[in-house]
Amino acid sequence: MPLRLRRLKARLASPRMWLGAGAALVLAAANAPAVLGFATQQYHAYEIETDGYKAARGHWDVVAMPAAYQLNSIHAVLLRTGKVLLIAGGTARYEVLEGNVKRADGPHT
């Protein structure tokens, strides 16, 4: 039997090797849910950025708005015309709410 093969058999019979392999296996099993969750999130982020996904399901994007037109909305509705209707909230007083009404197609009314 060649010397190389005898050394390999001796290593495989070593308890130290099996303890190391077992520790590596336990470590891999303990981290599997975290790794799987991370991989799933990364694939989803990739998938929703593809053109086919956007064409089939639509796509929302954050846009920069001038400070004069910014508002804290509590609801947004996509209309059939393609415009977005933002509904502001945060107050029950009509005189304060009246100043927050904005037209969907242009400046304040």
Secondary structure, DSSP 8 states (H G I E B T S, - for coil): --HHHHHHHHHHT-HHHHHHHHHHHHHHHHHHHHHHHHHHHHHHHHHHTSHHHHHHH---------GGG---EEEEEE-TTS-EEEEE-S---HHHHHTT-B-TTSSB-
